[in-house]
């Protein structure tokens, strides 16, 4: 059983790389299978189709972001900055996953759009609650701003345009 789950994890890991490099529309399950060292039918043993595989990749990427934010315990006056630094570390250590998050909203397949919408909503709700519990005013507005800033930072990183984030996160 463990070997089977290990293979599934390898497939997801390699799918992250293939989707990040090729994009959803140009990536194929055959490419993922080749990278994972398995046959394409073996990929379909775990995932009904490319869309389901992509959703699993999204679950991993969003799960990592969710878990990163959930484990942060900082005073209210340091919470947002601490979470921002943690997100920047995720960008550096799991770049392909963050690339996947960035491109996911542009995919037109309704099943993927709905799945990604739910994942973003989960992140938004958890941030809002975390900020509210920390006593940060306008928790939902702060959560929306935090997510927007994170997306901007990601775009700047991906495009190598640090000037896009000039002043972002500064107090002045």
N, C-alpha and C positions, 0 to 999 in steps of 0.2 A: 504494500500500500504506500509506504513512504517513497519508494522509487518512482511510483506513478505520480505522486504529488510533486516530487522533485522535477520530473520531466515537464509537468504542467507549468511549474515556476520558471523553468528554463525557456519554455515556449513564450511565456509572457515577457520575460526579460528580453529575449531576442526580438519580440514584436515591438517593444518599446523603441529599440534601436531602428528597426526597419521603418516603422511608422514615422519616427522623428526625421529620418533621413529622406524618405521618399514621399511622405504625406499619405493621407488615408487613401486617396484615389489612385495613386500610382503603386502603392504597396500591394503585394499579393500574399495569400497564405502560403504559396509555394516558396516565396522569398523567405518568409518567416521559418518555414520548415527547414529550408536549406541552412539558414543561420543557426537553427537549434539542433541541427544534426539528426533530424527525424524526417519521416515521410509526410507528405501533405495529408494523406488520410489519417495519420496519427494526430495531426493538429485538429482535424475534424472530430476526432474521438473526444476531445475536451471542449471544443467550441463549434457550434452548429454552422457558423459562417464567419466571414471577416468582421461583420458588424459586432458579433458577440465577442470576438477576440479583442476588438478595439475597446469595447465596453470594459473588459477585464483590465486592459491597460489603463483606462481612465480610472477605474476603481483603485488600482495600485497607486497611481500618481496622486489622486485626491486623498486617498487614505494616508499617504505619507505626509501630505500637507496638514491634514486634519490632526494626525497624531503629533506632529511637530508642535502645532499650536496648543493642543490639549495638555501637553506635559509641561508647558511653561507656567511657572508660578512666580510672578514678580509683583512688587507693589504697584498700585495703580499708576503712579507717576513714572514708572519705568516699563510698564507692561507693553505698550505699543512699540516702543523702541526695541525692547528685548525680542518681541515677536518679529519685528522687521529684520533684525539681525539673523534670527533663526531662519526666516524665509530666504534671505540672501545666501545662507549656507546651503539650503536645499537646492537653490539654483546652481550653486557651484558643484555640489556633490551628485546631483541627479538631474543634470541639464536636459537630457533627452525626455525625461518625464515632464519637466516643465514646458518643453517645446510642445509636447502632446497636449497639455492643458491649453496652451495658447492657440493651437490650431483647431481644437475640438469645437469651439463655438461656430466655426465657419463651415462645418460639415452639414450638408443639407438633408441627410437621411433623418427622418423624423424620430426614429427609435434612438439614434445617437443624440440628437438635439435634446430630446426629453430626458435621457439618462444624464447628460451633462448638466442640464438645467437643475435636476434634482441634486446632483453633487455640489454645484455651486450654492444652491439653497441651503444644503446641509452645512457647508462652510460658513455661509452668512449667518445662519441661525446660531451656530456654535460660537462664532465671534461675538455676535450681539449679546448672547447670554454671558459670555466671559467678561465682556466689557461692563455689562449691567451689574454683575456680581462684584466687580472690582470698584463699582461706584463711579465709573466714567460716565459723564453726562451724555445724553443723546446717543445711547449705545448703538442703535441701529444705524444712525447716520455715520457714526464713527466706524462701524463695521463696513459699511458701503465704501467709505473713503479709504479704509485700509485695503480692501480688495482692489479698488481702482488703482491705488498707488502700487500695489503688488503687480498688477497687470502692466502698468507703465514701466516699472523697473524691469520686468521680464522682457518687454519689447526692446527697451534700451540695451539690455544685455544681449539679446539675440541679434539685434542689428548692429551691435558695437557702436552705439550712439549715446555715450554717457551724458552728453549735453541735454538729452531729453529729461534727465532726472536732476539737473542742476537745481539745487535748492529743495528738492523733495526730502522731507523728513527733517529739514532744518527748522529751528524755532523762530527764525527771523526772516 
